[in-house]
Amino acid sequence: MTKLDAIERVMLDNGGTASWNIIYENIEKYYPSAKNSTKWQEGIRGVLYRELPNSKRFKKIGLGIFALASYHEEVKPSNNDKIRMHSFIEGICLELGNFDNYLTYTADPSAEYRDNLHLRDFATVKNLPAFSYSEIVREAKNIDVIWLNKKGLAFPKRVIEVVDSVGTLSSAFNRSLQLQNFMTDFYIVAPEKHHEKYLQTINLEIYQAQKERFHFINYDNLIDYYETVSLKNKLESKLFG
C-alpha cells in the first residue's frame, strides 16, 4: 500500500474527509513506516499536495480539509441554528489560525465543525500552556478560540469569542480581559445584528481603558474572508504545488 492509498483509507474511515491532524494520527494503521523520517509530516503533505492537481482522487474543501474526489460537501449551517453556527465559526477561526502559523486552542474540542470533522481535529494545542498564574489560565481555558505564538514561549496573541446571543456578550468581554496584561488582541465574532449592542457595551466606562484592543467581526465577513483565503490557497496549490 502506498502513502496515497493509506491517506485514502484514513479518509474513508472518517466518512470521506480528513484534516491534517486526522491523517497524521491514523496513517500508521495503513502505512506503518509513515513516521520513520524526521520530517515525516512534510513528506505526507508533499505526497498529497502533488496529487491534488490531478483532481481524480482527492480534493481540498477548506484551508486544512481534504476529501475524496467523490465526496459531497455539507451545506453551511443556517444563521438560525445557533449551536451549529457557533461551532462552525469556531472551526473557521481554528483553520485561519493554523494557516497563519499560530498554535491554536479551543474550549470546545468535541463540538462538531463540518463534514464529519470536529474542532479537536484542527486545534493544535489540546491543553492550554501554563503561560501565567493558574487563576488566569483557568479562566482562559473557557475562551472559544485562542491563537498562540509558535516561537519562544506560547503566549496568547489573539483570543476569539463567538457570541451568538447578546446575553453572553459581557461574559465574553470579561473572559478576554483576564489577559489584559499580555500583548493580546481581543476579537468578538457575532451576527451583524449584535453589532450595535457590542458598541454600546464597549463604550461603557469599565471597558474604556482596553477599548482599542477589541475588534468586532460579523459572521458573514468572516466566512467571506475564509472562503477567499481558501480559494486563493487552492489555486496556489494547483499552480505551484
DRENLONU-346115 format. One record per residue (C-alpha): z, y, x; residue number from 0. Coordinates in nm, 3 decimals. Layout:
BEGIN
<rec><z>Z</z><y>Y</y><x>X</x><seq>NUM</seq></rec>
...
This chain:
BEGIN
<rec><z>0.000</z><y>0.000</y><x>0.000</x><seq>0</seq></rec>
<rec><z>-0.094</z><y>0.345</y><x>0.133</x><seq>1</seq></rec>
<rec><z>0.118</z><y>0.660</y><x>0.107</x><seq>2</seq></rec>
<rec><z>-0.111</z><y>0.780</y><x>-0.172</x><seq>3</seq></rec>
<rec><z>-0.057</z><y>0.454</y><x>-0.360</x><seq>4</seq></rec>
<rec><z>0.318</z><y>0.497</y><x>-0.315</x><seq>5</seq></rec>
<rec><z>0.307</z><y>0.856</y><x>-0.444</x><seq>6</seq></rec>
<rec><z>0.111</z><y>0.736</y><x>-0.746</x><seq>7</seq></rec>
<rec><z>0.372</z><y>0.468</y><x>-0.820</x><seq>8</seq></rec>
<rec><z>0.652</z><y>0.726</y><x>-0.797</x><seq>9</seq></rec>
<rec><z>0.469</z><y>0.945</y><x>-1.049</x><seq>10</seq></rec>
<rec><z>0.411</z><y>0.650</y><x>-1.281</x><seq>11</seq></rec>
<rec><z>0.783</z><y>0.568</y><x>-1.268</x><seq>12</seq></rec>
<rec><z>0.857</z><y>0.927</y><x>-1.374</x><seq>13</seq></rec>
<rec><z>0.615</z><y>0.936</y><x>-1.666</x><seq>14</seq></rec>
<rec><z>0.318</z><y>1.072</y><x>-1.473</x><seq>15</seq></rec>
<rec><z>0.471</z><y>1.367</y><x>-1.286</x><seq>16</seq></rec>
<rec><z>0.691</z><y>1.437</y><x>-0.985</x><seq>17</seq></rec>
<rec><z>0.848</z><y>1.717</y><x>-0.785</x><seq>18</seq></rec>
<rec><z>0.878</z><y>1.704</y><x>-0.408</x><seq>19</seq></rec>
<rec><z>1.243</z><y>1.601</y><x>-0.446</x><seq>20</seq></rec>
<rec><z>1.145</z><y>1.302</y><x>-0.658</x><seq>21</seq></rec>
<rec><z>0.870</z><y>1.198</y><x>-0.418</x><seq>22</seq></rec>
<rec><z>1.097</z><y>1.230</y><x>-0.114</x><seq>23</seq></rec>
<rec><z>1.381</z><y>1.036</y><x>-0.277</x><seq>24</seq></rec>
<rec><z>1.173</z><y>0.749</y><x>-0.413</x><seq>25</seq></rec>
<rec><z>0.871</z><y>0.693</y><x>-0.187</x><seq>26</seq></rec>
<rec><z>1.051</z><y>0.436</y><x>0.031</x><seq>27</seq></rec>
<rec><z>1.057</z><y>0.197</y><x>-0.266</x><seq>28</seq></rec>
<rec><z>0.683</z><y>0.155</y><x>-0.219</x><seq>29</seq></rec>
<rec><z>0.629</z><y>0.270</y><x>0.139</x><seq>30</seq></rec>
<rec><z>0.935</z><y>0.154</y><x>0.338</x><seq>31</seq></rec>
<rec><z>0.834</z><y>0.328</y><x>0.662</x><seq>32</seq></rec>
<rec><z>0.775</z><y>0.665</y><x>0.494</x><seq>33</seq></rec>
<rec><z>1.069</z><y>0.831</y><x>0.670</x><seq>34</seq></rec>
<rec><z>1.024</z><y>0.684</y><x>1.018</x><seq>35</seq></rec>
<rec><z>0.878</z><y>1.005</y><x>1.161</x><seq>36</seq></rec>
<rec><z>1.097</z><y>1.307</y><x>1.239</x><seq>37</seq></rec>
<rec><z>0.854</z><y>1.517</y><x>1.035</x><seq>38</seq></rec>
<rec><z>0.808</z><y>1.268</y><x>0.756</x><seq>39</seq></rec>
<rec><z>0.823</z><y>1.529</y><x>0.478</x><seq>40</seq></rec>
<rec><z>0.539</z><y>1.727</y><x>0.634</x><seq>41</seq></rec>
<rec><z>0.343</z><y>1.404</y><x>0.661</x><seq>42</seq></rec>
<rec><z>0.384</z><y>1.325</y><x>0.292</x><seq>43</seq></rec>
<rec><z>0.291</z><y>1.679</y><x>0.191</x><seq>44</seq></rec>
<rec><z>-0.019</z><y>1.667</y><x>0.411</x><seq>45</seq></rec>
<rec><z>-0.137</z><y>1.339</y><x>0.257</x><seq>46</seq></rec>
<rec><z>-0.102</z><y>1.471</y><x>-0.097</x><seq>47</seq></rec>
<rec><z>-0.249</z><y>1.815</y><x>-0.028</x><seq>48</seq></rec>
<rec><z>-0.555</z><y>1.663</y><x>0.137</x><seq>49</seq></rec>
<rec><z>-0.611</z><y>1.451</y><x>-0.171</x><seq>50</seq></rec>
<rec><z>-0.571</z><y>1.728</y><x>-0.431</x><seq>51</seq></rec>
<rec><z>-0.915</z><y>1.893</y><x>-0.382</x><seq>52</seq></rec>
<rec><z>-1.078</z><y>1.568</y><x>-0.496</x><seq>53</seq></rec>
<rec><z>-0.918</z><y>1.614</y><x>-0.840</x><seq>54</seq></rec>
<rec><z>-0.975</z><y>1.247</y><x>-0.919</x><seq>55</seq></rec>
<rec><z>-0.630</z><y>1.102</y><x>-0.867</x><seq>56</seq></rec>
<rec><z>-0.373</z><y>1.383</y><x>-0.870</x><seq>57</seq></rec>
<rec><z>-0.342</z><y>1.743</y><x>-0.980</x><seq>58</seq></rec>
<rec><z>-0.098</z><y>2.027</y><x>-0.931</x><seq>59</seq></rec>
<rec><z>0.050</z><y>2.163</y><x>-1.254</x><seq>60</seq></rec>
<rec><z>0.311</z><y>2.404</y><x>-1.112</x><seq>61</seq></rec>
<rec><z>0.429</z><y>2.556</y><x>-0.788</x><seq>62</seq></rec>
<rec><z>0.606</z><y>2.236</y><x>-0.696</x><seq>63</seq></rec>
<rec><z>0.495</z><y>1.997</y><x>-0.972</x><seq>64</seq></rec>
<rec><z>0.234</z><y>1.726</y><x>-0.926</x><seq>65</seq></rec>
<rec><z>0.088</z><y>1.486</y><x>-1.178</x><seq>66</seq></rec>
<rec><z>-0.161</z><y>1.208</y><x>-1.221</x><seq>67</seq></rec>
<rec><z>-0.508</z><y>1.340</y><x>-1.298</x><seq>68</seq></rec>
<rec><z>-0.492</z><y>1.188</y><x>-1.647</x><seq>69</seq></rec>
<rec><z>-0.156</z><y>1.346</y><x>-1.735</x><seq>70</seq></rec>
<rec><z>-0.147</z><y>1.595</y><x>-2.026</x><seq>71</seq></rec>
<rec><z>0.088</z><y>1.884</y><x>-1.961</x><seq>72</seq></rec>
<rec><z>0.361</z><y>1.973</y><x>-2.208</x><seq>73</seq></rec>
<rec><z>0.327</z><y>2.288</y><x>-2.416</x><seq>74</seq></rec>
<rec><z>0.554</z><y>2.576</y><x>-2.316</x><seq>75</seq></rec>
<rec><z>0.866</z><y>2.583</y><x>-2.538</x><seq>76</seq></rec>
<rec><z>0.887</z><y>2.839</y><x>-2.815</x><seq>77</seq></rec>
<rec><z>1.095</z><y>3.153</y><x>-2.767</x><seq>78</seq></rec>
<rec><z>1.279</z><y>3.048</y><x>-3.081</x><seq>79</seq></rec>
<rec><z>1.403</z><y>2.730</y><x>-2.912</x><seq>80</seq></rec>
<rec><z>1.685</z><y>2.893</y><x>-2.714</x><seq>81</seq></rec>
<rec><z>1.813</z><y>2.577</y><x>-2.547</x><seq>82</seq></rec>
<rec><z>1.475</z><y>2.460</y><x>-2.421</x><seq>83</seq></rec>
<rec><z>1.360</z><y>2.809</y><x>-2.323</x><seq>84</seq></rec>
<rec><z>1.683</z><y>2.871</y><x>-2.131</x><seq>85</seq></rec>
<rec><z>1.634</z><y>2.568</y><x>-1.905</x><seq>86</seq></rec>
<rec><z>1.257</z><y>2.631</y><x>-1.884</x><seq>87</seq></rec>
<rec><z>1.322</z><y>2.979</y><x>-1.741</x><seq>88</seq></rec>
<rec><z>1.583</z><y>2.838</y><x>-1.504</x><seq>89</seq></rec>
<rec><z>1.326</z><y>2.588</y><x>-1.378</x><seq>90</seq></rec>
<rec><z>1.073</z><y>2.864</y><x>-1.314</x><seq>91</seq></rec>
<rec><z>1.336</z><y>3.057</y><x>-1.117</x><seq>92</seq></rec>
<rec><z>1.413</z><y>2.750</y><x>-0.905</x><seq>93</seq></rec>
<rec><z>1.046</z><y>2.690</y><x>-0.832</x><seq>94</seq></rec>
<rec><z>0.990</z><y>3.053</y><x>-0.736</x><seq>95</seq></rec>
<rec><z>1.295</z><y>3.046</y><x>-0.509</x><seq>96</seq></rec>
<rec><z>1.169</z><y>2.732</y><x>-0.335</x><seq>97</seq></rec>
<rec><z>0.825</z><y>2.888</y><x>-0.296</x><seq>98</seq></rec>
<rec><z>0.980</z><y>3.198</y><x>-0.136</x><seq>99</seq></rec>
<rec><z>1.158</z><y>2.971</y><x>0.113</x><seq>100</seq></rec>
<rec><z>1.514</z><y>3.006</y><x>-0.017</x><seq>101</seq></rec>
<rec><z>1.768</z><y>2.734</y><x>-0.071</x><seq>102</seq></rec>
<rec><z>1.817</z><y>2.701</y><x>-0.446</x><seq>103</seq></rec>
<rec><z>2.114</z><y>2.607</y><x>-0.664</x><seq>104</seq></rec>
<rec><z>2.164</z><y>2.573</y><x>-1.039</x><seq>105</seq></rec>
<rec><z>2.472</z><y>2.535</y><x>-1.253</x><seq>106</seq></rec>
<rec><z>2.273</z><y>2.316</y><x>-1.497</x><seq>107</seq></rec>
<rec><z>2.124</z><y>2.032</y><x>-1.287</x><seq>108</seq></rec>
<rec><z>2.096</z><y>1.785</y><x>-1.577</x><seq>109</seq></rec>
<rec><z>1.909</z><y>2.028</y><x>-1.805</x><seq>110</seq></rec>
<rec><z>1.551</z><y>1.940</y><x>-1.896</x><seq>111</seq></rec>
<rec><z>1.287</z><y>2.166</y><x>-1.741</x><seq>112</seq></rec>
<rec><z>0.938</z><y>2.037</y><x>-1.831</x><seq>113</seq></rec>
<rec><z>0.702</z><y>1.741</y><x>-1.801</x><seq>114</seq></rec>
<rec><z>0.965</z><y>1.465</y><x>-1.751</x><seq>115</seq></rec>
<rec><z>1.146</z><y>1.678</y><x>-1.494</x><seq>116</seq></rec>
<rec><z>1.498</z><y>1.822</y><x>-1.478</x><seq>117</seq></rec>
<rec><z>1.648</z><y>2.115</y><x>-1.292</x><seq>118</seq></rec>
<rec><z>1.806</z><y>1.879</y><x>-1.038</x><seq>119</seq></rec>
<rec><z>1.454</z><y>1.781</y><x>-0.933</x><seq>120</seq></rec>
<rec><z>1.398</z><y>2.133</y><x>-0.797</x><seq>121</seq></rec>
<rec><z>1.738</z><y>2.259</y><x>-0.679</x><seq>122</seq></rec>
<rec><z>1.752</z><y>2.204</y><x>-0.303</x><seq>123</seq></rec>
<rec><z>2.130</z><y>2.254</y><x>-0.288</x><seq>124</seq></rec>
<rec><z>2.333</z><y>2.015</y><x>-0.502</x><seq>125</seq></rec>
<rec><z>2.672</z><y>2.165</y><x>-0.418</x><seq>126</seq></rec>
<rec><z>2.718</z><y>2.535</y><x>-0.360</x><seq>127</seq></rec>
<rec><z>2.825</z><y>2.600</y><x>0.003</x><seq>128</seq></rec>
<rec><z>3.177</z><y>2.734</y><x>0.062</x><seq>129</seq></rec>
<rec><z>3.048</z><y>3.079</y><x>0.160</x><seq>130</seq></rec>
<rec><z>3.368</z><y>3.264</y><x>0.062</x><seq>131</seq></rec>
<rec><z>3.716</z><y>3.225</y><x>-0.088</x><seq>132</seq></rec>
<rec><z>3.747</z><y>2.927</y><x>-0.320</x><seq>133</seq></rec>
<rec><z>3.807</z><y>3.150</y><x>-0.624</x><seq>134</seq></rec>
<rec><z>3.479</z><y>3.333</y><x>-0.568</x><seq>135</seq></rec>
<rec><z>3.282</z><y>3.016</y><x>-0.501</x><seq>136</seq></rec>
<rec><z>3.430</z><y>2.850</y><x>-0.810</x><seq>137</seq></rec>
<rec><z>3.309</z><y>3.137</y><x>-1.030</x><seq>138</seq></rec>
<rec><z>2.968</z><y>3.148</y><x>-0.859</x><seq>139</seq></rec>
<rec><z>2.914</z><y>2.781</y><x>-0.941</x><seq>140</seq></rec>
<rec><z>2.867</z><y>2.885</y><x>-1.305</x><seq>141</seq></rec>
<rec><z>2.573</z><y>3.118</y><x>-1.233</x><seq>142</seq></rec>
<rec><z>2.246</z><y>2.984</y><x>-1.376</x><seq>143</seq></rec>
<rec><z>2.036</z><y>3.004</y><x>-1.058</x><seq>144</seq></rec>
<rec><z>2.117</z><y>3.117</y><x>-0.705</x><seq>145</seq></rec>
<rec><z>1.882</z><y>3.173</y><x>-0.414</x><seq>146</seq></rec>
<rec><z>2.050</z><y>3.139</y><x>-0.073</x><seq>147</seq></rec>
<rec><z>1.912</z><y>3.231</y><x>0.267</x><seq>148</seq></rec>
<rec><z>1.800</z><y>2.939</y><x>0.485</x><seq>149</seq></rec>
<rec><z>1.855</z><y>3.094</y><x>0.826</x><seq>150</seq></rec>
<rec><z>2.210</z><y>3.110</y><x>0.954</x><seq>151</seq></rec>
<rec><z>2.492</z><y>3.062</y><x>0.705</x><seq>152</seq></rec>
<rec><z>2.385</z><y>3.004</y><x>0.345</x><seq>153</seq></rec>
<rec><z>2.487</z><y>3.319</y><x>0.155</x><seq>154</seq></rec>
<rec><z>2.364</z><y>3.410</y><x>-0.196</x><seq>155</seq></rec>
<rec><z>2.071</z><y>3.653</y><x>-0.169</x><seq>156</seq></rec>
<rec><z>1.972</z><y>3.661</y><x>-0.536</x><seq>157</seq></rec>
<rec><z>2.160</z><y>3.545</y><x>-0.842</x><seq>158</seq></rec>
<rec><z>1.983</z><y>3.498</y><x>-1.173</x><seq>159</seq></rec>
<rec><z>2.145</z><y>3.480</y><x>-1.514</x><seq>160</seq></rec>
<rec><z>1.929</z><y>3.369</y><x>-1.809</x><seq>161</seq></rec>
<rec><z>2.056</z><y>3.550</y><x>-2.119</x><seq>162</seq></rec>
<rec><z>1.919</z><y>3.415</y><x>-2.446</x><seq>163</seq></rec>
<rec><z>2.190</z><y>3.578</y><x>-2.659</x><seq>164</seq></rec>
<rec><z>2.334</z><y>3.929</y><x>-2.624</x><seq>165</seq></rec>
<rec><z>2.677</z><y>3.777</y><x>-2.679</x><seq>166</seq></rec>
<rec><z>2.662</z><y>3.627</y><x>-2.329</x><seq>167</seq></rec>
<rec><z>2.538</z><y>3.943</y><x>-2.154</x><seq>168</seq></rec>
<rec><z>2.878</z><y>4.077</y><x>-2.048</x><seq>169</seq></rec>
<rec><z>2.985</z><y>3.743</y><x>-1.902</x><seq>170</seq></rec>
<rec><z>2.655</z><y>3.727</y><x>-1.709</x><seq>171</seq></rec>
<rec><z>2.726</z><y>4.072</y><x>-1.562</x><seq>172</seq></rec>
<rec><z>3.081</z><y>3.977</y><x>-1.472</x><seq>173</seq></rec>
<rec><z>2.986</z><y>3.648</y><x>-1.303</x><seq>174</seq></rec>
<rec><z>2.730</z><y>3.833</y><x>-1.093</x><seq>175</seq></rec>
<rec><z>2.982</z><y>4.097</y><x>-0.991</x><seq>176</seq></rec>
<rec><z>3.203</z><y>3.832</y><x>-0.834</x><seq>177</seq></rec>
<rec><z>2.951</z><y>3.860</y><x>-0.549</x><seq>178</seq></rec>
<rec><z>2.953</z><y>4.240</y><x>-0.524</x><seq>179</seq></rec>
<rec><z>3.089</z><y>4.229</y><x>-0.168</x><seq>180</seq></rec>
<rec><z>2.786</z><y>4.033</y><x>-0.046</x><seq>181</seq></rec>
<rec><z>2.431</z><y>4.155</y><x>0.016</x><seq>182</seq></rec>
<rec><z>2.320</z><y>4.002</y><x>-0.311</x><seq>183</seq></rec>
<rec><z>2.075</z><y>4.124</y><x>-0.576</x><seq>184</seq></rec>
<rec><z>2.154</z><y>4.055</y><x>-0.942</x><seq>185</seq></rec>
<rec><z>1.889</z><y>3.960</y><x>-1.198</x><seq>186</seq></rec>
<rec><z>1.920</z><y>3.933</y><x>-1.574</x><seq>187</seq></rec>
<rec><z>1.631</z><y>3.740</y><x>-1.731</x><seq>188</seq></rec>
<rec><z>1.612</z><y>3.766</y><x>-2.108</x><seq>189</seq></rec>
<rec><z>1.379</z><y>3.814</y><x>-2.405</x><seq>190</seq></rec>
<rec><z>1.245</z><y>4.171</y><x>-2.422</x><seq>191</seq></rec>
<rec><z>1.435</z><y>4.228</y><x>-2.748</x><seq>192</seq></rec>
<rec><z>1.757</z><y>4.225</y><x>-2.543</x><seq>193</seq></rec>
<rec><z>1.639</z><y>4.497</y><x>-2.303</x><seq>194</seq></rec>
<rec><z>1.797</z><y>4.783</y><x>-2.499</x><seq>195</seq></rec>
<rec><z>2.133</z><y>4.605</y><x>-2.509</x><seq>196</seq></rec>
<rec><z>2.103</z><y>4.543</y><x>-2.134</x><seq>197</seq></rec>
<rec><z>2.053</z><y>4.918</y><x>-2.075</x><seq>198</seq></rec>
<rec><z>2.348</z><y>5.005</y><x>-2.296</x><seq>199</seq></rec>
<rec><z>2.568</z><y>4.762</y><x>-2.105</x><seq>200</seq></rec>
<rec><z>2.460</z><y>4.854</y><x>-1.753</x><seq>201</seq></rec>
<rec><z>2.530</z><y>5.220</y><x>-1.830</x><seq>202</seq></rec>
<rec><z>2.894</z><y>5.155</y><x>-1.913</x><seq>203</seq></rec>
<rec><z>3.136</z><y>5.313</y><x>-1.669</x><seq>204</seq></rec>
<rec><z>3.263</z><y>4.975</y><x>-1.549</x><seq>205</seq></rec>
<rec><z>2.920</z><y>4.886</y><x>-1.406</x><seq>206</seq></rec>
<rec><z>2.816</z><y>5.228</y><x>-1.266</x><seq>207</seq></rec>
<rec><z>2.910</z><y>5.156</y><x>-0.904</x><seq>208</seq></rec>
<rec><z>2.683</z><y>4.847</y><x>-0.894</x><seq>209</seq></rec>
<rec><z>2.415</z><y>4.960</y><x>-1.139</x><seq>210</seq></rec>
<rec><z>2.132</z><y>4.983</y><x>-0.884</x><seq>211</seq></rec>
<rec><z>2.180</z><y>4.622</y><x>-0.779</x><seq>212</seq></rec>
<rec><z>2.093</z><y>4.486</y><x>-1.124</x><seq>213</seq></rec>
<rec><z>1.738</z><y>4.416</y><x>-1.240</x><seq>214</seq></rec>
<rec><z>1.608</z><y>4.317</y><x>-1.584</x><seq>215</seq></rec>
<rec><z>1.307</z><y>4.085</y><x>-1.621</x><seq>216</seq></rec>
<rec><z>1.182</z><y>3.971</y><x>-1.959</x><seq>217</seq></rec>
<rec><z>1.072</z><y>3.615</y><x>-2.028</x><seq>218</seq></rec>
<rec><z>0.704</z><y>3.696</y><x>-2.073</x><seq>219</seq></rec>
<rec><z>0.671</z><y>3.890</y><x>-1.748</x><seq>220</seq></rec>
<rec><z>0.847</z><y>3.617</y><x>-1.552</x><seq>221</seq></rec>
<rec><z>0.625</z><y>3.345</y><x>-1.700</x><seq>222</seq></rec>
<rec><z>0.311</z><y>3.553</y><x>-1.632</x><seq>223</seq></rec>
<rec><z>0.420</z><y>3.605</y><x>-1.272</x><seq>224</seq></rec>
<rec><z>0.493</z><y>3.234</y><x>-1.226</x><seq>225</seq></rec>
<rec><z>0.153</z><y>3.137</y><x>-1.367</x><seq>226</seq></rec>
<rec><z>-0.025</z><y>3.390</y><x>-1.146</x><seq>227</seq></rec>
<rec><z>0.151</z><y>3.267</y><x>-0.832</x><seq>228</seq></rec>
<rec><z>0.086</z><y>2.904</y><x>-0.931</x><seq>229</seq></rec>
<rec><z>-0.286</z><y>2.966</y><x>-0.984</x><seq>230</seq></rec>
<rec><z>-0.318</z><y>3.153</y><x>-0.654</x><seq>231</seq></rec>
<rec><z>-0.134</z><y>2.876</y><x>-0.472</x><seq>232</seq></rec>
<rec><z>-0.351</z><y>2.609</y><x>-0.637</x><seq>233</seq></rec>
<rec><z>-0.671</z><y>2.788</y><x>-0.537</x><seq>234</seq></rec>
<rec><z>-0.550</z><y>2.835</y><x>-0.181</x><seq>235</seq></rec>
<rec><z>-0.467</z><y>2.464</y><x>-0.158</x><seq>236</seq></rec>
<rec><z>-0.820</z><y>2.374</y><x>-0.267</x><seq>237</seq></rec>
<rec><z>-0.989</z><y>2.625</y><x>-0.038</x><seq>238</seq></rec>
<rec><z>-0.779</z><y>2.590</y><x>0.276</x><seq>239</seq></rec>
<rec><z>-0.599</z><y>2.259</y><x>0.238</x><seq>240</seq></rec>
